[in-house]
Amino acid sequence: MRLIANENFPQHLITALQQAGHDVTWVGDSHRGLADVEILRLAGREERIVATFDKGFGTLAFGAGAPAPAGIILIRIDPRRKQLAPRVVAALESDCPWAGHLATIESGRIRLRALPPAG
């Protein structure tokens, strides 16, 4: 899966996702301080799914008319939990239709909501 990780993403989780075979770029490497709406635009141009702990991305995609990226994965598990990386990696290996959705990964479930059409 092609992901763009928001600046709030812990490095150990990025590493775990890369080791699991995912193509992950981190906003902090080349776009530090980029506004969330610009991250959505960048994700759309690069055909990447935004991975974040920030609920504001869903608000932007649904309420503010921001450009819809390939998808958004919102992680609602405490980033300090020891089992964070294995849980997220396992969730991404499930058969969920990530593209075109706001997917919320929680401790015991994944919730999906279709993103509004681009344009």
Biopython code that builds the backbone (N, CA, C, O; Angstrom):
import numpy as np
from Bio.PDB.StructureBuilder import StructureBuilder

atoms = [
    (1, "MET", "N", (0.843, -1.171, 0.000)),
    (1, "MET", "CA", (0.000, 0.000, 0.000)),
    (1, "MET", "C", (0.893, 1.240, 0.000)),
    (1, "MET", "O", (1.942, 1.262, 0.643)),
    (2, "ARG", "N", (0.464, 2.267, -0.727)),
    (2, "ARG", "CA", (1.193, 3.535, -0.781)),
    (2, "ARG", "C", (0.583, 4.503, 0.236)),
    (2, "ARG", "O", (-0.575, 4.902, 0.121)),
    (3, "LEU", "N", (1.386, 4.867, 1.227)),
    (3, "LEU", "CA", (0.912, 5.720, 2.307)),
    (3, "LEU", "C", (1.758, 6.976, 2.412)),
    (3, "LEU", "O", (2.941, 6.971, 2.070)),
    (4, "ILE", "N", (1.142, 8.051, 2.887)),
    (4, "ILE", "CA", (1.884, 9.236, 3.305)),
    (4, "ILE", "C", (1.515, 9.443, 4.773)),
    (4, "ILE", "O", (0.352, 9.672, 5.103)),
    (5, "ALA", "N", (2.504, 9.362, 5.639)),
    (5, "ALA", "CA", (2.294, 9.468, 7.078)),
    (5, "ALA", "C", (2.410, 10.922, 7.512)),
    (5, "ALA", "O", (3.378, 11.607, 7.182)),
    (6, "ASN", "N", (1.420, 11.376, 8.249)),
    (6, "ASN", "CA", (1.405, 12.724, 8.784)),
    (6, "ASN", "C", (2.571, 12.902, 9.765)),
    (6, "ASN", "O", (3.154, 11.922, 10.229)),
    (7, "GLU", "N", (2.900, 14.145, 10.069)),
    (7, "GLU", "CA", (4.026, 14.419, 10.974)),
    (7, "GLU", "C", (3.840, 13.810, 12.358)),
    (7, "GLU", "O", (4.828, 13.553, 13.045)),
    (8, "ASN", "N", (2.609, 13.574, 12.784)),
    (8, "ASN", "CA", (2.376, 13.037, 14.130)),
    (8, "ASN", "C", (2.587, 11.526, 14.202)),
    (8, "ASN", "O", (2.364, 10.922, 15.251)),
    (9, "PHE", "N", (3.004, 10.921, 13.123)),
    (9, "PHE", "CA", (3.191, 9.471, 13.064)),
    (9, "PHE", "C", (4.509, 9.085, 13.714)),
    (9, "PHE", "O", (5.546, 9.647, 13.361)),
    (10, "PRO", "N", (4.505, 8.142, 14.654)),
    (10, "PRO", "CA", (5.756, 7.731, 15.299)),
    (10, "PRO", "C", (6.663, 6.962, 14.328)),
    (10, "PRO", "O", (6.194, 6.165, 13.515)),
    (11, "GLN", "N", (7.940, 7.217, 14.433)),
    (11, "GLN", "CA", (8.914, 6.594, 13.536)),
    (11, "GLN", "C", (8.892, 5.072, 13.621)),
    (11, "GLN", "O", (9.051, 4.400, 12.602)),
    (12, "HIS", "N", (8.700, 4.517, 14.811)),
    (12, "HIS", "CA", (8.692, 3.055, 14.921)),
    (12, "HIS", "C", (7.538, 2.437, 14.133)),
    (12, "HIS", "O", (7.659, 1.316, 13.639)),
    (13, "LEU", "N", (6.427, 3.153, 14.013)),
    (13, "LEU", "CA", (5.302, 2.651, 13.232)),
    (13, "LEU", "C", (5.594, 2.750, 11.737)),
    (13, "LEU", "O", (5.244, 1.848, 10.977)),
    (14, "ILE", "N", (6.223, 3.820, 11.319)),
    (14, "ILE", "CA", (6.630, 3.955, 9.910)),
    (14, "ILE", "C", (7.566, 2.810, 9.546)),
    (14, "ILE", "O", (7.392, 2.165, 8.512)),
    (15, "THR", "N", (8.553, 2.560, 10.393)),
    (15, "THR", "CA", (9.508, 1.477, 10.148)),
    (15, "THR", "C", (8.803, 0.128, 10.067)),
    (15, "THR", "O", (9.099, -0.672, 9.180)),
    (16, "ALA", "N", (7.872, -0.131, 10.983)),
    (16, "ALA", "CA", (7.141, -1.402, 10.974)),
    (16, "ALA", "C", (6.334, -1.567, 9.688)),
    (16, "ALA", "O", (6.288, -2.656, 9.118)),
    (17, "LEU", "N", (5.701, -0.490, 9.234)),
    (17, "LEU", "CA", (4.928, -0.560, 7.998)),
    (17, "LEU", "C", (5.831, -0.804, 6.792)),
    (17, "LEU", "O", (5.489, -1.582, 5.901)),
    (18, "GLN", "N", (6.982, -0.138, 6.767)),
    (18, "GLN", "CA", (7.932, -0.352, 5.664)),
    (18, "GLN", "C", (8.461, -1.779, 5.678)),
    (18, "GLN", "O", (8.590, -2.402, 4.625)),
    (19, "GLN", "N", (8.765, -2.296, 6.850)),
    (19, "GLN", "CA", (9.251, -3.673, 6.952)),
    (19, "GLN", "C", (8.190, -4.679, 6.523)),
    (19, "GLN", "O", (8.517, -5.785, 6.094)),
    (20, "ALA", "N", (6.916, -4.298, 6.640)),
    (20, "ALA", "CA", (5.819, -5.168, 6.208)),
    (20, "ALA", "C", (5.558, -5.037, 4.702)),
    (20, "ALA", "O", (4.658, -5.680, 4.163)),
    (21, "GLY", "N", (6.354, -4.199, 4.034)),
    (21, "GLY", "CA", (6.253, -4.089, 2.579)),
    (21, "GLY", "C", (5.461, -2.907, 2.057)),
    (21, "GLY", "O", (5.222, -2.812, 0.853)),
    (22, "HIS", "N", (5.049, -2.004, 2.934)),
    (22, "HIS", "CA", (4.289, -0.835, 2.499)),
    (22, "HIS", "C", (5.238, 0.282, 2.053)),
    (22, "HIS", "O", (6.325, 0.445, 2.607)),
    (23, "ASP", "N", (4.815, 1.038, 1.058)),
    (23, "ASP", "CA", (5.565, 2.186, 0.546)),
    (23, "ASP", "C", (5.098, 3.405, 1.348)),
    (23, "ASP", "O", (4.042, 3.974, 1.069)),
    (24, "VAL", "N", (5.894, 3.797, 2.344)),
    (24, "VAL", "CA", (5.497, 4.868, 3.255)),
    (24, "VAL", "C", (6.466, 6.033, 3.145)),
    (24, "VAL", "O", (7.677, 5.864, 3.288)),
    (25, "THR", "N", (5.921, 7.221, 2.889)),
    (25, "THR", "CA", (6.710, 8.444, 2.987)),
    (25, "THR", "C", (6.207, 9.207, 4.206)),
    (25, "THR", "O", (5.044, 9.081, 4.590)),
    (26, "TRP", "N", (7.076, 9.988, 4.803)),
    (26, "TRP", "CA", (6.724, 10.743, 6.004)),
    (26, "TRP", "C", (6.778, 12.225, 5.688)),
    (26, "TRP", "O", (7.777, 12.713, 5.158)),
    (27, "VAL", "N", (5.720, 12.940, 6.005)),
    (27, "VAL", "CA", (5.634, 14.380, 5.747)),
    (27, "VAL", "C", (6.815, 15.117, 6.363)),
    (27, "VAL", "O", (7.308, 16.085, 5.784)),
    (28, "GLY", "N", (7.268, 14.677, 7.518)),
    (28, "GLY", "CA", (8.367, 15.343, 8.210)),
    (28, "GLY", "C", (9.695, 15.291, 7.479)),
    (28, "GLY", "O", (10.572, 16.114, 7.743)),
    (29, "ASP", "N", (9.867, 14.341, 6.564)),
    (29, "ASP", "CA", (11.130, 14.250, 5.823)),
    (29, "ASP", "C", (11.298, 15.368, 4.803)),
    (29, "ASP", "O", (12.366, 15.974, 4.718)),
    (30, "SER", "N", (10.263, 15.642, 4.036)),
    (30, "SER", "CA", (10.433, 16.596, 2.942)),
    (30, "SER", "C", (9.402, 17.711, 2.918)),
    (30, "SER", "O", (9.523, 18.643, 2.124)),
    (31, "HIS", "N", (8.390, 17.631, 3.776)),
    (31, "HIS", "CA", (7.326, 18.635, 3.762)),
    (31, "HIS", "C", (6.959, 19.085, 5.175)),
    (31, "HIS", "O", (5.789, 19.330, 5.469)),
    (32, "ARG", "N", (7.952, 19.192, 6.037)),
    (32, "ARG", "CA", (7.705, 19.561, 7.440)),
    (32, "ARG", "C", (6.883, 20.854, 7.509)),
    (32, "ARG", "O", (7.175, 21.835, 6.825)),
    (33, "GLY", "N", (5.852, 20.824, 8.351)),
    (33, "GLY", "CA", (5.027, 22.010, 8.559)),
    (33, "GLY", "C", (3.961, 22.231, 7.500)),
    (33, "GLY", "O", (3.265, 23.246, 7.540)),
    (34, "LEU", "N", (3.815, 21.316, 6.560)),
    (34, "LEU", "CA", (2.828, 21.458, 5.497)),
    (34, "LEU", "C", (1.418, 21.420, 6.096)),
    (34, "LEU", "O", (1.115, 20.572, 6.935)),
    (35, "ALA", "N", (0.575, 22.333, 5.665)),
    (35, "ALA", "CA", (-0.807, 22.381, 6.156)),
    (35, "ALA", "C", (-1.544, 21.102, 5.773)),
    (35, "ALA", "O", (-1.245, 20.481, 4.754)),
    (36, "ASP", "N", (-2.508, 20.720, 6.601)),
    (36, "ASP", "CA", (-3.243, 19.479, 6.364)),
    (36, "ASP", "C", (-3.903, 19.437, 4.991)),
    (36, "ASP", "O", (-3.876, 18.404, 4.321)),
    (37, "VAL", "N", (-4.492, 20.544, 4.570)),
    (37, "VAL", "CA", (-5.141, 20.569, 3.250)),
    (37, "VAL", "C", (-4.120, 20.323, 2.140)),
    (37, "VAL", "O", (-4.443, 19.707, 1.125)),
    (38, "GLU", "N", (-2.900, 20.796, 2.329)),
    (38, "GLU", "CA", (-1.842, 20.564, 1.336)),
    (38, "GLU", "C", (-1.372, 19.114, 1.362)),
    (38, "GLU", "O", (-0.988, 18.560, 0.331)),
    (39, "ILE", "N", (-1.404, 18.507, 2.537)),
    (39, "ILE", "CA", (-1.066, 17.077, 2.629)),
    (39, "ILE", "C", (-2.095, 16.268, 1.841)),
    (39, "ILE", "O", (-1.739, 15.317, 1.145)),
    (40, "LEU", "N", (-3.373, 16.646, 1.950)),
    (40, "LEU", "CA", (-4.414, 15.965, 1.178)),
    (40, "LEU", "C", (-4.162, 16.115, -0.317)),
    (40, "LEU", "O", (-4.305, 15.155, -1.075)),
    (41, "ARG", "N", (-3.788, 17.316, -0.740)),
    (41, "ARG", "CA", (-3.488, 17.532, -2.165)),
    (41, "ARG", "C", (-2.288, 16.698, -2.609)),
    (41, "ARG", "O", (-2.320, 16.072, -3.668)),
    (42, "LEU", "N", (-1.242, 16.693, -1.805)),
    (42, "LEU", "CA", (-0.045, 15.916, -2.112)),
    (42, "LEU", "C", (-0.382, 14.429, -2.199)),
    (42, "LEU", "O", (0.074, 13.739, -3.111)),
    (43, "ALA", "N", (-1.171, 13.942, -1.261)),
    (43, "ALA", "CA", (-1.579, 12.531, -1.280)),
    (43, "ALA", "C", (-2.351, 12.216, -2.557)),
    (43, "ALA", "O", (-2.158, 11.157, -3.155)),
    (44, "GLY", "N", (-3.210, 13.119, -2.970)),
    (44, "GLY", "CA", (-3.967, 12.913, -4.198)),
    (44, "GLY", "C", (-3.070, 12.859, -5.423)),
    (44, "GLY", "O", (-3.238, 11.999, -6.287)),
    (45, "ARG", "N", (-2.115, 13.780, -5.494)),
    (45, "ARG", "CA", (-1.183, 13.809, -6.642)),
    (45, "ARG", "C", (-0.332, 12.546, -6.696)),
    (45, "ARG", "O", (-0.075, 12.009, -7.773)),
    (46, "GLU", "N", (0.103, 12.074, -5.524)),
    (46, "GLU", "CA", (0.988, 10.908, -5.467)),
    (46, "GLU", "C", (0.227, 9.583, -5.329)),
    (46, "GLU", "O", (0.833, 8.517, -5.224)),
    (47, "GLU", "N", (-1.097, 9.665, -5.333)),
    (47, "GLU", "CA", (-1.946, 8.484, -5.188)),
    (47, "GLU", "C", (-1.569, 7.670, -3.946)),
    (47, "GLU", "O", (-1.369, 6.456, -4.001)),
    (48, "ARG", "N", (-1.482, 8.391, -2.826)),
    (48, "ARG", "CA", (-1.159, 7.783, -1.538)),
    (48, "ARG", "C", (-2.333, 7.953, -0.591)),
    (48, "ARG", "O", (-3.115, 8.896, -0.710)),
    (49, "ILE", "N", (-2.443, 7.047, 0.332)),
    (49, "ILE", "CA", (-3.450, 7.127, 1.382)),
    (49, "ILE", "C", (-2.807, 7.831, 2.572)),
    (49, "ILE", "O", (-1.705, 7.478, 2.991)),
    (50, "VAL", "N", (-3.501, 8.827, 3.110)),
    (50, "VAL", "CA", (-2.996, 9.561, 4.270)),
    (50, "VAL", "C", (-3.167, 8.691, 5.509)),
    (50, "VAL", "O", (-4.256, 8.176, 5.763)),
    (51, "ALA", "N", (-2.100, 8.526, 6.276)),
    (51, "ALA", "CA", (-2.133, 7.808, 7.543)),
    (51, "ALA", "C", (-1.860, 8.818, 8.651)),
    (51, "ALA", "O", (-0.858, 9.532, 8.609)),
    (52, "THR", "N", (-2.744, 8.879, 9.638)),
    (52, "THR", "CA", (-2.648, 9.924, 10.643)),
    (52, "THR", "C", (-3.291, 9.520, 11.960)),
    (52, "THR", "O", (-4.046, 8.551, 12.034)),
    (53, "PHE", "N", (-2.974, 10.286, 12.998)),
    (53, "PHE", "CA", (-3.641, 10.191, 14.294)),
    (53, "PHE", "C", (-4.539, 11.418, 14.485)),
    (53, "PHE", "O", (-5.156, 11.567, 15.540)),
    (54, "ASP", "N", (-4.620, 12.289, 13.491)),
    (54, "ASP", "CA", (-5.294, 13.580, 13.558)),
    (54, "ASP", "C", (-6.703, 13.500, 12.962)),
    (54, "ASP", "O", (-6.851, 13.293, 11.758)),
    (55, "LYS", "N", (-7.743, 13.664, 13.796)),
    (55, "LYS", "CA", (-9.126, 13.608, 13.342)),
    (55, "LYS", "C", (-9.467, 14.729, 12.362)),
    (55, "LYS", "O", (-10.457, 14.639, 11.636)),
    (56, "GLY", "N", (-8.660, 15.774, 12.338)),
    (56, "GLY", "CA", (-8.935, 16.915, 11.470)),
    (56, "GLY", "C", (-8.948, 16.585, 9.985)),
    (56, "GLY", "O", (-9.579, 17.298, 9.205)),
    (57, "PHE", "N", (-8.267, 15.522, 9.579)),
    (57, "PHE", "CA", (-8.261, 15.157, 8.162)),
    (57, "PHE", "C", (-9.647, 14.733, 7.695)),
    (57, "PHE", "O", (-10.049, 15.059, 6.578)),
    (58, "GLY", "N", (-10.370, 14.021, 8.522)),
    (58, "GLY", "CA", (-11.736, 13.641, 8.170)),
    (58, "GLY", "C", (-12.628, 14.857, 8.060)),
    (58, "GLY", "O", (-13.453, 14.946, 7.151)),
    (59, "THR", "N", (-12.469, 15.794, 8.977)),
    (59, "THR", "CA", (-13.245, 17.035, 8.934)),
    (59, "THR", "C", (-12.967, 17.788, 7.645)),
    (59, "THR", "O", (-13.887, 18.296, 7.005)),
    (60, "LEU", "N", (-11.697, 17.860, 7.263)),
    (60, "LEU", "CA", (-11.351, 18.549, 6.024)),
    (60, "LEU", "C", (-11.969, 17.866, 4.808)),
    (60, "LEU", "O", (-12.517, 18.530, 3.928)),
    (61, "ALA", "N", (-11.881, 16.565, 4.762)),
    (61, "ALA", "CA", (-12.370, 15.828, 3.592)),
    (61, "ALA", "C", (-13.891, 15.882, 3.470)),
    (61, "ALA", "O", (-14.420, 15.922, 2.359)),
    (62, "PHE", "N", (-14.602, 15.884, 4.605)),
    (62, "PHE", "CA", (-16.058, 15.849, 4.555)),
    (62, "PHE", "C", (-16.700, 17.218, 4.678)),
    (62, "PHE", "O", (-17.653, 17.525, 3.961)),
    (63, "GLY", "N", (-16.188, 18.038, 5.577)),
    (63, "GLY", "CA", (-16.876, 19.283, 5.872)),
    (63, "GLY", "C", (-16.324, 20.514, 5.209)),
    (63, "GLY", "O", (-17.057, 21.474, 4.972)),
    (64, "ALA", "N", (-15.046, 20.505, 4.907)),
    (64, "ALA", "CA", (-14.418, 21.718, 4.384)),
    (64, "ALA", "C", (-14.214, 21.666, 2.879)),
    (64, "ALA", "O", (-13.681, 22.609, 2.294)),
    (65, "GLY", "N", (-14.630, 20.581, 2.251)),
    (65, "GLY", "CA", (-14.501, 20.486, 0.803)),
    (65, "GLY", "C", (-13.070, 20.381, 0.323)),
    (65, "GLY", "O", (-12.777, 20.705, -0.828)),
    (66, "ALA", "N", (-12.175, 19.934, 1.186)),
    (66, "ALA", "CA", (-10.772, 19.770, 0.788)),
    (66, "ALA", "C", (-10.683, 18.639, -0.228)),
    (66, "ALA", "O", (-11.552, 17.769, -0.278)),
    (67, "PRO", "N", (-9.633, 18.656, -1.033)),
    (67, "PRO", "CA", (-9.495, 17.595, -2.034)),
    (67, "PRO", "C", (-9.405, 16.226, -1.385)),
    (67, "PRO", "O", (-8.702, 16.041, -0.392)),
    (68, "ALA", "N", (-10.117, 15.281, -1.950)),
    (68, "ALA", "CA", (-10.102, 13.923, -1.408)),
    (68, "ALA", "C", (-8.867, 13.193, -1.918)),
    (68, "ALA", "O", (-8.634, 13.131, -3.125)),
    (69, "PRO", "N", (-8.081, 12.643, -1.006)),
    (69, "PRO", "CA", (-6.929, 11.849, -1.427)),
    (69, "PRO", "C", (-7.385, 10.441, -1.810)),
    (69, "PRO", "O", (-8.584, 10.174, -1.887)),
    (70, "ALA", "N", (-6.454, 9.567, -2.043)),
    (70, "ALA", "CA", (-6.782, 8.177, -2.363)),
    (70, "ALA", "C", (-7.529, 7.526, -1.202)),
    (70, "ALA", "O", (-8.274, 6.568, -1.408)),
    (71, "GLY", "N", (-7.342, 8.025, -0.013)),
    (71, "GLY", "CA", (-7.999, 7.519, 1.185)),
    (71, "GLY", "C", (-7.351, 8.131, 2.410)),
    (71, "GLY", "O", (-6.302, 8.768, 2.320)),
    (72, "ILE", "N", (-7.979, 7.936, 3.546)),
    (72, "ILE", "CA", (-7.444, 8.418, 4.819)),
    (72, "ILE", "C", (-7.566, 7.275, 5.822)),
    (72, "ILE", "O", (-8.626, 6.663, 5.950)),
    (73, "ILE", "N", (-6.484, 6.996, 6.526)),
    (73, "ILE", "CA", (-6.512, 6.029, 7.614)),
    (73, "ILE", "C", (-6.253, 6.803, 8.900)),
    (73, "ILE", "O", (-5.174, 7.360, 9.106)),
    (74, "LEU", "N", (-7.255, 6.822, 9.748)),
    (74, "LEU", "CA", (-7.179, 7.501, 11.040)),
    (74, "LEU", "C", (-6.968, 6.447, 12.112)),
    (74, "LEU", "O", (-7.796, 5.553, 12.286)),
    (75, "ILE", "N", (-5.875, 6.551, 12.819)),
    (75, "ILE", "CA", (-5.566, 5.571, 13.868)),
    (75, "ILE", "C", (-5.979, 6.147, 15.212)),
    (75, "ILE", "O", (-5.496, 7.199, 15.632)),
    (76, "ARG", "N", (-6.887, 5.435, 15.881)),
    (76, "ARG", "CA", (-7.414, 5.864, 17.176)),
    (76, "ARG", "C", (-6.973, 4.893, 18.266)),
    (76, "ARG", "O", (-7.776, 4.450, 19.086)),
    (77, "ILE", "N", (-5.687, 4.574, 18.259)),
    (77, "ILE", "CA", (-5.061, 3.754, 19.290)),
    (77, "ILE", "C", (-3.934, 4.610, 19.858)),
    (77, "ILE", "O", (-3.200, 5.242, 19.099)),
    (78, "ASP", "N", (-3.791, 4.639, 21.148)),
    (78, "ASP", "CA", (-2.751, 5.444, 21.787)),
    (78, "ASP", "C", (-1.393, 5.095, 21.190)),
    (78, "ASP", "O", (-0.978, 3.938, 21.246)),
    (79, "PRO", "N", (-0.689, 6.081, 20.615)),
    (79, "PRO", "CA", (0.602, 5.803, 19.973)),
    (79, "PRO", "C", (1.681, 5.304, 20.928)),
    (79, "PRO", "O", (2.726, 4.831, 20.480)),
    (80, "ARG", "N", (1.446, 5.401, 22.239)),
    (80, "ARG", "CA", (2.434, 4.922, 23.212)),
    (80, "ARG", "C", (2.247, 3.451, 23.558)),
    (80, "ARG", "O", (3.070, 2.869, 24.265)),
    (81, "ARG", "N", (1.172, 2.848, 23.066)),
    (81, "ARG", "CA", (0.914, 1.428, 23.385)),
    (81, "ARG", "C", (1.933, 0.533, 22.711)),
    (81, "ARG", "O", (2.293, 0.741, 21.552)),
    (82, "LYS", "N", (2.390, -0.457, 23.439)),
    (82, "LYS", "CA", (3.420, -1.367, 22.923)),
    (82, "LYS", "C", (2.942, -2.149, 21.713)),
    (82, "LYS", "O", (3.741, -2.455, 20.827)),
    (83, "GLN", "N", (1.677, -2.476, 21.654)),
    (83, "GLN", "CA", (1.155, -3.295, 20.568)),
    (83, "GLN", "C", (0.633, -2.475, 19.391)),
    (83, "GLN", "O", (-0.056, -3.015, 18.525)),
    (84, "LEU", "N", (0.948, -1.190, 19.345)),
    (84, "LEU", "CA", (0.452, -0.331, 18.268)),
    (84, "LEU", "C", (0.883, -0.844, 16.893)),
    (84, "LEU", "O", (0.039, -1.080, 16.029)),
    (85, "ALA", "N", (2.179, -1.016, 16.689)),
    (85, "ALA", "CA", (2.673, -1.408, 15.364)),
    (85, "ALA", "C", (2.081, -2.737, 14.895)),
    (85, "ALA", "O", (1.584, -2.799, 13.771)),
    (86, "PRO", "N", (2.108, -3.805, 15.702)),
    (86, "PRO", "CA", (1.511, -5.056, 15.223)),
    (86, "PRO", "C", (0.023, -4.930, 14.896)),
    (86, "PRO", "O", (-0.456, -5.537, 13.938)),
    (87, "ARG", "N", (-0.709, -4.144, 15.686)),
    (87, "ARG", "CA", (-2.145, -3.978, 15.433)),
    (87, "ARG", "C", (-2.392, -3.233, 14.125)),
    (87, "ARG", "O", (-3.266, -3.617, 13.349)),
    (88, "VAL", "N", (-1.630, -2.172, 13.878)),
    (88, "VAL", "CA", (-1.825, -1.399, 12.651)),
    (88, "VAL", "C", (-1.393, -2.221, 11.438)),
    (88, "VAL", "O", (-2.091, -2.236, 10.424)),
    (89, "VAL", "N", (-0.266, -2.893, 11.529)),
    (89, "VAL", "CA", (0.196, -3.732, 10.419)),
    (89, "VAL", "C", (-0.846, -4.806, 10.120)),
    (89, "VAL", "O", (-1.166, -5.043, 8.955)),
    (90, "ALA", "N", (-1.378, -5.453, 11.143)),
    (90, "ALA", "CA", (-2.398, -6.489, 10.941)),
    (90, "ALA", "C", (-3.654, -5.895, 10.305)),
    (90, "ALA", "O", (-4.253, -6.509, 9.421)),
    (91, "ALA", "N", (-4.048, -4.717, 10.747)),
    (91, "ALA", "CA", (-5.238, -4.078, 10.172)),
    (91, "ALA", "C", (-5.033, -3.802, 8.686)),
    (91, "ALA", "O", (-5.935, -4.034, 7.882)),
    (92, "LEU", "N", (-3.851, -3.308, 8.317)),
    (92, "LEU", "CA", (-3.592, -2.988, 6.911)),
    (92, "LEU", "C", (-3.506, -4.235, 6.043)),
    (92, "LEU", "O", (-3.659, -4.154, 4.825)),
    (93, "GLU", "N", (-3.264, -5.372, 6.654)),
    (93, "GLU", "CA", (-3.218, -6.618, 5.896)),
    (93, "GLU", "C", (-4.595, -7.253, 5.753)),
    (93, "GLU", "O", (-4.737, -8.287, 5.102)),
    (94, "SER", "N", (-5.604, -6.641, 6.357)),
    (94, "SER", "CA", (-6.969, -7.155, 6.218)),
    (94, "SER", "C", (-7.484, -6.814, 4.819)),
    (94, "SER", "O", (-6.824, -6.109, 4.055)),
    (95, "ASP", "N", (-8.649, -7.315, 4.506)),
    (95, "ASP", "CA", (-9.191, -7.108, 3.160)),
    (95, "ASP", "C", (-10.097, -5.886, 3.063)),
    (95, "ASP", "O", (-10.982, -5.852, 2.208)),
    (96, "CYS", "N", (-9.902, -4.896, 3.905)),
    (96, "CYS", "CA", (-10.704, -3.673, 3.861)),
    (96, "CYS", "C", (-10.447, -2.911, 2.556)),
    (96, "CYS", "O", (-9.325, -2.895, 2.052)),
    (97, "PRO", "N", (-11.482, -2.290, 2.021)),
    (97, "PRO", "CA", (-11.303, -1.464, 0.820)),
    (97, "PRO", "C", (-10.808, -0.064, 1.214)),
    (97, "PRO", "O", (-11.604, 0.870, 1.307)),
    (98, "TRP", "N", (-9.526, 0.077, 1.440)),
    (98, "TRP", "CA", (-8.943, 1.319, 1.957)),
    (98, "TRP", "C", (-9.141, 2.497, 1.012)),
    (98, "TRP", "O", (-9.488, 3.594, 1.450)),
    (99, "ALA", "N", (-8.926, 2.279, -0.265)),
    (99, "ALA", "CA", (-9.002, 3.370, -1.242)),
    (99, "ALA", "C", (-10.408, 3.957, -1.257)),
    (99, "ALA", "O", (-11.404, 3.232, -1.240)),
    (100, "GLY", "N", (-10.466, 5.281, -1.291)),
    (100, "GLY", "CA", (-11.743, 5.972, -1.380)),
    (100, "GLY", "C", (-12.515, 6.059, -0.081)),
    (100, "GLY", "O", (-13.685, 6.443, -0.081)),
    (101, "HIS", "N", (-11.878, 5.709, 1.028)),
    (101, "HIS", "CA", (-12.566, 5.701, 2.320)),
    (101, "HIS", "C", (-11.777, 6.447, 3.394)),
    (101, "HIS", "O", (-10.558, 6.600, 3.318)),
    (102, "LEU", "N", (-12.520, 6.898, 4.389)),
    (102, "LEU", "CA", (-11.931, 7.283, 5.661)),
    (102, "LEU", "C", (-12.056, 6.033, 6.509)),
    (102, "LEU", "O", (-13.164, 5.627, 6.858)),
    (103, "ALA", "N", (-10.939, 5.423, 6.842)),
    (103, "ALA", "CA", (-10.919, 4.209, 7.649)),
    (103, "ALA", "C", (-10.398, 4.581, 9.032)),
    (103, "ALA", "O", (-9.344, 5.204, 9.160)),
    (104, "THR", "N", (-11.131, 4.201, 10.049)),
    (104, "THR", "CA", (-10.708, 4.461, 11.418)),
    (104, "THR", "C", (-10.319, 3.133, 12.045)),
    (104, "THR", "O", (-11.143, 2.231, 12.195)),
    (105, "ILE", "N", (-9.036, 3.030, 12.410)),
    (105, "ILE", "CA", (-8.534, 1.820, 13.060)),
    (105, "ILE", "C", (-8.582, 2.058, 14.565)),
    (105, "ILE", "O", (-7.929, 2.960, 15.089)),
    (106, "GLU", "N", (-9.368, 1.231, 15.246)),
    (106, "GLU", "CA", (-9.481, 1.287, 16.696)),
    (106, "GLU", "C", (-8.935, -0.017, 17.253)),
    (106, "GLU", "O", (-8.577, -0.914, 16.491)),
    (107, "SER", "N", (-8.868, -0.131, 18.560)),
    (107, "SER", "CA", (-8.301, -1.335, 19.175)),
    (107, "SER", "C", (-8.974, -2.616, 18.716)),
    (107, "SER", "O", (-8.289, -3.602, 18.441)),
    (108, "GLY", "N", (-10.294, -2.627, 18.625)),
    (108, "GLY", "CA", (-10.982, -3.868, 18.308)),
    (108, "GLY", "C", (-11.732, -3.882, 16.996)),
    (108, "GLY", "O", (-12.403, -4.868, 16.691)),
    (109, "ARG", "N", (-11.642, -2.811, 16.197)),
    (109, "ARG", "CA", (-12.403, -2.780, 14.958)),
    (109, "ARG", "C", (-11.853, -1.747, 13.974)),
    (109, "ARG", "O", (-11.022, -0.904, 14.311)),
    (110, "ILE", "N", (-12.356, -1.853, 12.747)),
    (110, "ILE", "CA", (-12.057, -0.887, 11.688)),
    (110, "ILE", "C", (-13.392, -0.366, 11.184)),
    (110, "ILE", "O", (-14.262, -1.148, 10.802)),
    (111, "ARG", "N", (-13.559, 0.954, 11.182)),
    (111, "ARG", "CA", (-14.777, 1.560, 10.646)),
    (111, "ARG", "C", (-14.448, 2.225, 9.316)),
    (111, "ARG", "O", (-13.399, 2.856, 9.184)),
    (112, "LEU", "N", (-15.329, 2.090, 8.334)),
    (112, "LEU", "CA", (-15.122, 2.667, 7.010)),
    (112, "LEU", "C", (-16.248, 3.629, 6.663)),
    (112, "LEU", "O", (-17.416, 3.369, 6.951)),
    (113, "ARG", "N", (-15.884, 4.733, 6.046)),
    (113, "ARG", "CA", (-16.861, 5.700, 5.540)),
    (113, "ARG", "C", (-16.356, 6.176, 4.186)),
    (113, "ARG", "O", (-15.215, 6.625, 4.076)),
    (114, "ALA", "N", (-17.183, 6.085, 3.163)),
    (114, "ALA", "CA", (-16.765, 6.497, 1.822)),
    (114, "ALA", "C", (-16.470, 7.992, 1.798)),
    (114, "ALA", "O", (-17.233, 8.796, 2.334)),
    (115, "LEU", "N", (-15.355, 8.353, 1.172)),
    (115, "LEU", "CA", (-15.005, 9.766, 1.011)),
    (115, "LEU", "C", (-15.872, 10.378, -0.082)),
    (115, "LEU", "O", (-16.310, 9.677, -0.993)),
    (116, "PRO", "N", (-16.123, 11.695, 0.005)),
    (116, "PRO", "CA", (-16.890, 12.330, -1.060)),
    (116, "PRO", "C", (-16.095, 12.289, -2.367)),
    (116, "PRO", "O", (-14.865, 12.273, -2.337)),
    (117, "PRO", "N", (-16.774, 12.271, -3.499)),
    (117, "PRO", "CA", (-16.068, 12.222, -4.772)),
    (117, "PRO", "C", (-15.202, 13.468, -4.972)),
    (117, "PRO", "O", (-15.545, 14.561, -4.523)),
    (118, "ALA", "N", (-14.080, 13.275, -5.653)),
    (118, "ALA", "CA", (-13.174, 14.391, -5.947)),
    (118, "ALA", "C", (-13.861, 15.355, -6.895)),
    (118, "ALA", "O", (-14.684, 14.976, -7.728)),
    (119, "GLY", "N", (-13.489, 16.620, -6.732)),
    (119, "GLY", "CA", (-14.009, 17.608, -7.682)),
    (119, "GLY", "C", (-14.883, 18.531, -7.042)),
    (119, "GLY", "O", (-15.413, 19.432, -7.692)),
]
sb = StructureBuilder()
sb.init_structure("model")
sb.init_model(0)
sb.init_chain("A")
sb.init_seg("    ")
for serial, (resi, resn, name, xyz) in enumerate(atoms, 1):
    if name == "N":
        sb.init_residue(resn, " ", resi, " ")
    sb.init_atom(name, np.array(xyz, "f"), 0.0, 1.0, " ", f" {name:<3s}", serial, name[0])
structure = sb.get_structure()
